[in-house]
């Protein structure tokens, strides 16, 4: 039997690359709809003459509704996924979600060429956003459980892929804007891009069962499940593609934390795996209750909730309405570069920094204090050159100042989110890591939803 020290190598880093693309795929829907706000506002906020002046016929507040209807299903289906994993197989949840996301992206691309009255287009777009993010929530929750079975660095790779999804979307939008094609053709090309990205994500997931390194850790999780239930694997619970039929990989705890393992004969891809002994004292040990786990990780749960509450309260509902101080050709690129591209590149940098620096430590009181201090970015961004505005003055009108604030805002967001998600499982015993991960995913979604709801009054206050 292979032990922890003689695990197979990740040949060609294929498992790492696969999880990078899987991370990228989980946030493609949110980022492509968010970055395309100019396209949607162009189709929705049509103008007409009123009393001798040009006025918007109807204000749809697209950024606010898009943010809210993206994050509410994330919260709802993150909760639902905790029940789905016991009833729906991992392959169905992950591959099925990717297929539906692909179909919804195709629908969005087709609608670019379909003339439609504004109210109906708004309703169809909001329904698409709701459903595509619902499937995205199931996908993300399932993949967090899957990557949790591998060594810690793969979780970091997965989250780096998530961080780069926004950059991918922003670059795609810049290419569409810079092209000489008409607006419809450019928008069509833009929405075809995530279709290709989703296909690559699907192929990455289908590749995992064929990689020895990934299967090694998936197999160990299954063996641990068999040992903790003290039941041998039988023909009724055969292993297929690294998981028990009808049972999700995300529902088991990583067995690599056990010093010794039970040997039970089972067949997997023609290879007999065996164990004979459980670590003494571990047999029959029940998992801690959700409340007991929460008491150990509540600080990290608060941190991830607060980080996303601050971030989503102003991005993109407030920041996407900032206007450049240099009108002209640059105006076409300003929001894509200074808002979306700046945010996503620096968010990814913040997440990546955690692979070399983890400060403050998880026990430090400075950590939650720094997280709370990010609230200063809300007034700073609201005082930028946002148009239209009704109440607040403009203190930061220059593009460079807005870009600098956005850079610090996004670096701190990515850094503290990644630290919070990484620290939480370290605060509990091995048998409770899965519960900690599920709780953190819920509080992550809670922070996104609270931030999305706050974006309405904050935008109205500007």
C-alpha positions in Angstrom: 0.0 0.0 0.0 1.2 3.5 -0.8 1.7 5.7 2.1 1.8 9.4 2.4 5.5 9.5 1.7 5.4 7.5 -1.5 2.4 9.2 -3.1 2.7 9.3 -6.9 4.0 12.6 -8.4 1.7 15.0 -10.2 3.2 14.4 -13.6 3.4 17.5 -15.7 1.4 19.3 -12.9 -1.7 18.1 -14.7 -3.8 17.8 -11.5 -2.7 21.3 -10.5 -3.5 22.7 -14.0 -6.9 20.9 -13.9 -7.8 22.4 -10.6 -6.7 25.8 -11.8 -9.1 25.6 -14.7 -11.8 24.2 -12.4 -11.3 27.3 -10.2 -11.4 29.5 -13.3 -14.7 27.9 -14.4 -16.5 28.4 -11.2 -16.4 32.2 -11.4 -16.7 32.6 -15.2 -20.5 33.3 -15.0 -20.3 36.0 -12.4 -17.3 37.7 -14.0 -18.5 37.7 -17.6 -21.9 39.1 -16.7 -20.4 41.7 -14.4 -17.7 42.9 -16.8 -20.3 43.1 -19.6 -22.3 45.8 -17.6 -21.7 48.4 -20.3 -23.2 46.1 -23.0 -26.3 45.4 -20.9 -26.7 49.0 -19.9 -26.4 50.0 -23.5 -29.4 47.7 -24.4 -31.4 48.7 -21.4 -30.9 52.3 -20.6 -32.1 53.8 -23.9 -32.6 57.6 -24.1 -35.3 59.8 -25.3 -36.0 63.6 -25.6 -37.9 65.1 -22.7 -38.5 68.8 -22.3 -35.8 69.6 -24.8 -33.2 67.4 -23.0 -31.9 63.9 -23.5 -33.0 61.6 -20.6 -32.8 57.9 -19.9 -36.2 56.4 -20.7 -36.1 54.0 -17.7 -33.4 53.3 -15.2 -33.0 49.6 -14.6 -30.1 49.7 -12.0 -28.5 46.7 -13.8 -25.4 46.5 -11.7 -27.3 46.4 -8.4 -29.8 43.8 -9.6 -27.1 41.7 -11.3 -25.0 41.7 -8.1 -28.0 40.7 -5.9 -29.4 38.1 -8.2 -26.0 36.6 -8.6 -25.3 36.2 -4.8 -28.7 35.2 -3.5 -28.7 31.9 -5.4 -25.1 31.4 -4.3 -26.3 31.6 -0.6 -29.4 29.5 -1.2 -27.8 26.7 -3.3 -24.7 26.6 -1.1 -27.1 25.6 1.7 -29.0 23.2 -0.6 -25.7 21.6 -1.8 -25.1 20.3 1.8 -28.2 18.1 1.2 -27.7 17.4 -2.5 -24.3 15.8 -2.0 -25.9 12.9 -0.2 -28.5 12.3 -2.9 -26.9 13.3 -6.1 -23.5 11.9 -7.3 -20.5 14.2 -7.5 -20.3 13.6 -11.3 -23.9 14.7 -11.8 -23.4 17.8 -9.6 -20.2 19.0 -11.2 -20.5 17.8 -14.8 -24.3 18.5 -14.9 -23.8 22.1 -13.5 -21.1 22.8 -16.1 -23.4 21.6 -18.9 -26.3 23.8 -17.8 -23.9 26.8 -17.4 -22.7 26.2 -21.0 -26.3 26.1 -22.3 -27.1 29.4 -20.5 -24.0 31.1 -21.9 -25.0 29.9 -25.4 -28.5 31.4 -24.8 -26.9 34.7 -23.7 -24.7 34.7 -26.9 -27.7 34.1 -29.1 -29.7 36.9 -27.5 -27.1 39.4 -28.6 -28.5 39.0 -32.1 -32.2 38.9 -31.1 -34.0 42.2 -31.0 -36.0 42.5 -27.8 -38.0 45.1 -25.9 -36.1 46.5 -22.9 -38.4 45.1 -20.1 -38.4 41.6 -21.6 -34.7 41.6 -22.2 -34.1 42.7 -18.6 -36.4 39.9 -17.3 -34.7 37.3 -19.4 -31.2 38.5 -18.5 -32.1 38.5 -14.7 -33.5 35.0 -15.0 -30.4 33.8 -16.8 -28.2 35.4 -14.1 -30.2 33.7 -11.4 -30.1 30.2 -12.9 -26.5 30.4 -14.1 -25.3 31.4 -10.6 -27.5 28.7 -9.0 -25.7 26.0 -11.0 -22.4 27.9 -10.3 -23.1 27.6 -6.5 -23.6 23.9 -6.7 -20.5 23.6 -8.8 -18.4 25.7 -6.5 -19.5 23.9 -3.3 -18.9 20.5 -4.9 -15.4 21.5 -6.1 -14.4 22.9 -2.7 -15.2 19.5 -1.2 -13.3 17.7 -4.0 -10.1 19.9 -3.8 -10.2 19.5 0.0 -9.2 15.9 -0.4 -5.9 16.8 -1.9 -2.9 18.5 -0.3 -3.3 22.1 0.8 -1.5 23.7 -2.1 -4.1 22.5 -4.5 -6.7 24.5 -2.6 -4.5 27.6 -3.2 -4.2 26.7 -6.9 -8.0 26.3 -7.1 -8.6 29.7 -5.5 -5.9 31.3 -7.7 -7.9 30.0 -10.7 -11.0 31.7 -9.2 -9.0 34.9 -8.8 -7.9 34.9 -12.5 -11.5 34.4 -13.8 -12.2 38.1 -13.5 -9.0 39.0 -15.3 -9.9 36.6 -18.1 -13.3 38.3 -18.4 -11.8 41.8 -18.3 -9.3 41.0 -21.0 -12.0 39.4 -23.2 -14.0 42.6 -22.9 -11.0 44.8 -23.8 -10.4 42.7 -26.9 -14.1 43.1 -27.8 -14.0 46.8 -27.3 -10.7 47.3 -29.2 -11.9 45.2 -32.2 -13.1 47.0 -35.3 -16.3 44.8 -35.4 -19.7 46.4 -34.8 -21.1 46.3 -31.2 -23.3 43.2 -31.8 -20.5 41.2 -33.3 -18.1 42.2 -30.6 -20.6 41.3 -27.9 -21.3 37.9 -29.6 -17.5 37.2 -29.6 -17.3 38.2 -25.9 -20.0 35.7 -24.8 -18.7 32.9 -27.0 -15.5 33.1 -25.0 -17.0 31.8 -21.7 -18.6 29.0 -23.7 -15.1 27.8 -24.7 -13.9 28.3 -21.1 -16.7 26.3 -19.7 -15.9 23.4 -22.1 -12.3 23.5 -21.0 -13.4 23.4 -17.4 -15.6 20.3 -18.1 -12.8 18.5 -19.9 -10.5 19.3 -16.9 -12.9 17.6 -14.5 -13.3 14.6 -16.8 -9.5 14.3 -16.9 -9.1 13.9 -13.1 -10.2 10.2 -12.9 -7.4 9.3 -15.4 -4.6 10.9 -13.4 -2.9 8.7 -10.9 -2.0 11.5 -8.5 -5.6 12.6 -8.1 -6.9 9.1 -7.8 -4.4 8.3 -5.0 -6.0 10.9 -2.7 -9.6 10.2 -3.8 -9.1 6.5 -3.0 -7.7 7.3 0.5 -10.8 9.4 1.3 -13.0 6.4 0.3 -11.0 4.1 2.5 -11.3 6.4 5.4 -15.1 6.5 5.0 -15.1 2.7 4.9 -13.1 2.6 8.1 -15.1 5.1 10.1 -18.4 3.3 9.3 -16.6 0.0 10.0 -18.1 -1.5 6.9 -16.2 -3.2 4.1 -16.7 -2.1 0.6 -19.2 -4.4 -1.1 -20.5 -4.8 -4.6 -23.4 -2.6 -3.6 -21.0 0.3 -2.9 -18.5 -0.2 -5.7 -16.0 2.5 -6.5 -16.3 4.3 -9.8 -14.0 7.1 -11.0 -12.6 7.7 -7.5 -16.0 7.9 -5.6 -18.7 5.6 -4.2 -21.7 5.3 -6.4 -24.3 7.8 -5.3 -22.0 9.4 -2.7 -20.0 12.6 -3.1 -16.3 12.9 -2.5 -17.0 16.1 -0.7 -18.8 14.2 2.1 -15.7 12.6 3.4 -12.8 13.8 5.5 -9.2 13.6 4.2 -7.7 10.4 5.4 -4.1 11.5 5.0 -4.3 12.8 8.6 -4.4 9.3 10.0 -1.2 7.6 11.0 -2.4 4.1 10.1 -5.3 3.0 8.0 -7.7 0.1 7.8 -7.0 -2.4 5.0 -10.1 -3.6 3.3 -9.9 -5.3 -0.1 -11.5 -3.2 -2.8 -11.2 -2.9 -6.6 -10.5 0.4 -8.3 -9.6 0.6 -12.0 -8.3 -3.0 -11.7 -5.9 -2.1 -8.8 -6.4 -3.9 -5.5 -6.1 -1.5 -2.5 -5.8 -2.8 1.0 -5.6 -1.7 4.7 -5.5 -3.7 8.0 -5.5 -1.3 11.0 -7.0 2.0 12.2 -5.1 4.4 14.3 -5.8 3.4 17.9 -8.3 5.8 19.6 -9.7 7.0 16.2 -12.1 4.1 15.8 -15.7 5.2 16.4 -14.8 8.8 17.1 -17.8 10.9 16.0 -17.5 14.2 14.2 -18.1 17.3 16.3 -21.4 19.1 15.9 -21.7 22.0 13.6 -22.0 24.4 16.6 -18.8 22.9 18.2 -16.9 23.5 15.0 -18.4 27.0 14.6 -17.1 27.9 18.0 -13.6 27.1 16.9 -13.7 28.9 13.5 -16.1 31.8 14.2 -13.4 34.4 13.9 -12.5 33.2 10.4 -16.2 32.9 9.5 -16.7 36.5 10.6 -13.6 37.6 8.6 -14.6 36.0 5.3 -18.2 37.4 5.7 -16.9 40.9 6.4 -14.4 41.0 3.6 -17.0 40.1 1.0 -19.6 42.4 2.6 -17.3 45.3 2.1 -16.2 44.2 -1.4 -19.6 43.6 -2.9 -21.2 46.6 -1.3 -19.3 48.9 -3.7 -18.0 46.6 -6.5 -19.3 46.7 -9.1 -22.5 48.6 -8.2 -20.6 51.8 -7.3 -17.2 51.5 -8.9 -18.7 50.7 -12.4 -20.3 54.1 -12.5 -17.0 56.0 -12.0 -16.3 58.3 -15.0 -12.9 59.2 -16.4 -11.5 62.7 -16.1 -10.1 62.4 -19.7 -13.1 61.9 -22.1 -12.4 60.8 -25.6 -11.2 57.4 -27.0 -9.9 56.4 -23.5 -13.5 56.6 -22.2 -14.3 53.4 -24.0 -11.6 51.5 -22.1 -11.7 53.3 -18.7 -14.1 51.1 -16.8 -12.8 47.9 -18.3 -9.2 48.8 -17.4 -9.3 50.9 -14.2 -12.3 49.1 -12.6 -12.6 45.5 -13.7 -9.1 44.6 -14.9 -7.4 46.4 -12.0 -9.7 44.7 -9.4 -9.3 41.2 -10.8 -5.5 41.3 -11.4 -4.9 42.6 -7.9 -7.4 40.3 -6.3 -5.5 37.4 -7.9 -2.2 38.9 -6.7 -3.6 39.1 -3.2 -4.7 35.4 -3.3 -1.3 34.3 -4.7 0.7 36.2 -2.0 -0.7 33.8 0.6 1.4 31.0 -0.9 4.6 32.8 0.4 3.3 35.0 3.2 0.7 34.2 5.8 0.5 37.2 8.1 -1.0 37.9 10.6 -1.1 34.4 12.1 -4.5 32.8 12.6 -4.3 33.3 16.4 -3.5 37.0 16.1 -6.1 39.6 17.1 -4.6 41.8 14.5 -6.1 39.6 11.7 -9.8 40.5 12.3 -8.8 44.1 13.1 -7.2 44.5 9.7 -10.2 42.8 8.0 -12.5 45.4 9.7 -10.3 48.2 8.7 -11.2 47.6 5.0 -14.4 49.4 5.6 -12.5 52.6 4.9 -12.6 51.7 1.2 -16.4 52.3 1.1 -16.3 56.1 1.6 -13.0 56.4 -0.4 -14.7 54.8 -3.5 -18.0 56.7 -3.0 -16.0 60.0 -3.1 -14.5 59.2 -6.5 -15.9 60.7 -9.8 -19.2 58.7 -9.9 -21.9 59.8 -12.3 -24.7 60.4 -11.9 -24.5 61.6 -8.3 -27.0 63.4 -6.0 -25.5 64.0 -2.6 -21.8 63.4 -2.0 -19.0 65.7 -3.4 -16.2 64.4 -5.6 -12.9 64.4 -3.8 -10.9 62.0 -6.0 -11.6 63.0 -9.6 -8.3 61.8 -11.2 -8.2 58.4 -12.8 -4.9 57.5 -11.2 -6.3 58.0 -7.7 -9.3 55.8 -8.4 -7.1 53.1 -9.9 -4.8 53.2 -6.8 -7.7 52.9 -4.4 -9.1 50.0 -6.5 -5.7 48.2 -6.4 -5.4 48.4 -2.6 -9.1 47.5 -2.2 -8.7 44.4 -4.4 -5.3 43.2 -3.1 -6.6 43.3 0.5 -9.8 41.5 -0.5 -8.1 38.6 -2.2 -5.4 38.3 0.5 -7.8 38.2 3.5 -10.3 35.9 1.8 -7.6 33.4 1.0 -6.1 33.5 4.5 -9.5 33.1 6.1 -10.4 30.1 4.0 -7.0 28.5 4.6 -6.9 29.2 8.3 -10.3 27.8 9.2 -9.6 24.1 8.6 -6.4 24.4 10.6 -8.3 25.3 13.7 -10.2 22.0 13.9 -9.3 18.3 14.1 -8.9 16.3 10.9 -12.3 14.6 11.3 -14.0 18.1 11.3 -12.2 19.7 8.4 -15.1 19.0 6.0 -17.6 20.6 8.4 -15.4 23.6 8.7 -15.1 23.9 5.0 -18.8 23.7 4.5 -19.4 26.4 7.2 -16.8 28.7 5.6 -18.4 28.3 2.2 -21.8 29.3 3.7 -20.3 32.4 5.4 -18.5 33.3 2.2 -21.9 33.2 0.4 -23.5 35.1 3.2 -20.9 37.9 2.9 -21.5 38.2 -0.8 -25.3 38.4 -0.3 -25.1 41.0 2.4 -22.7 43.1 0.3 -25.0 42.8 -2.7 -28.0 44.0 -0.6 -26.0 46.9 0.8 -25.1 48.1 -2.7 -28.6 49.5 -3.3 -28.5 52.1 -0.4 -24.8 52.9 -0.9 -25.3 53.7 -4.6 -28.4 55.8 -3.7 -26.3 57.8 -1.2 -23.7 58.9 -3.7 
